[in-house]
Amino acid sequence: MLEGYKLARKFLFSQYVFRMRDLPYTTQLIPLAAICAEIGKTTFNQPQTQNILSKWFWCGIMGEMYGGANETRYANDMEDVVAEIRGNESQNRTINAAYFSATRLISLQTRNSAAYKGIMALVYRGRCHDFVQGTTIDIVKSMDEAPDIHHSIFVGYTHDEIAPTKGSVKLGVTTALASFIVEATLNAYDKTTNRYTKIRRLGIAFEDVCDEGCEGYNLFTNFDAVERERTVQQTVLDIRQRYGKNAVLNGVNYMPEGTQRERNGFIGGHRAGYDDKSRTR
C-alpha cells in the first residue's frame, strides 16, 4: 500500500497538484493510492494507464463526487478503474455520474472547494496569465504570492508629465463591508501613489465579484463586529433609497471643497435637475 501512495504522489505531480493544501479532495487520494497499489509500477507508467487515471481523477474533481460518504464510491472506483486499465469491461460509475456545468464557474466562491482547487491546478498546467501583473502563473510563482482575489486602484495626476500609478492588494476575504474595502484601498494607495502631486482621477476596481450571500471570512474575524457593521451599512442604504443619496453623508462632504452632495444629483456624470441652492451652508 505504501508503494501505492508513492505512485499516487507521482501522478498528482503530473496533474500539477504539488501541495497538500492544493489537493482538491483528500478523500480521493484513498482510492487513487489503492488503484496504484493494485496495478503496480509497470502498468502505472504506461501512457494509456495515465490517461485513464487522469480522466477518472478530473471527473471526480469537476463533478464534485467526493464530498460526502464515499465508502461505496471507493469500492466502485477500485472495481471500475482497475478493470478499465486492464482492458476489461467497466461500468465507470464515477466518470458516467460526473457532471459539470459552465455556470458553476460563476458560483465558485470559496478557495476551499474542490472545483476551485482543480481549476487552479489547470491554471498552473496551462501557464495562464495573471490579470494584475500580466505574468504567467506557475507553481514557483504561487509559492511567493498565491493567486487570489485582488482589489485594484488607479490614480491619474493633474500634471500630464507624471504617468498614472496603479497597484493591487489582496482582500483575503469575500465581503461587501466598507471597513475591509477601505483598509485595502488605503493600503494600495499608500504603496503606489505619488503624494507630492495633485490627483485628477481615482479609479477602483474589484475582481471576482460575487453575490453578497457568498461572503466569507477567516477564523480571526470578529463576527459580532461584522454583524454590527452589516446592520449599520444596510440601514444607511435603506435610508438613502427612501430619502435620497444626500440623506446620510459624512462630515467631510459639508466642507467647502466637498462635491459629493452635488455629484449625488448627477446621472452618468451629468446634472439631473440639481438645485445649486441645496449647497447653501
Secondary structure, DSSP 8 states (H G I E B T S, - for coil): -HHHHHHHHHHHHHTT--SGGG-S-TTTHHHHHHHHHHHHHHHHTSHHHHHHHHHHHHHHHHTT--SS--HHHHHHHHHHHHHHHTT-----HHHHH----GGGGTT---TTSHHHHHHHHHHHHHT-B-TTT--B--HHHHHHS----EEEEEEEESSTTS--EEEEEE--SB---HHHHHHHHHHHHHHH--TTS-EEEEEEEESS---GGG-B--TT--HHHHHHHHHHHHHHHHHHHHH-GGGS--GGGGSTT--HHHHTTEETTEESS--GGGG--
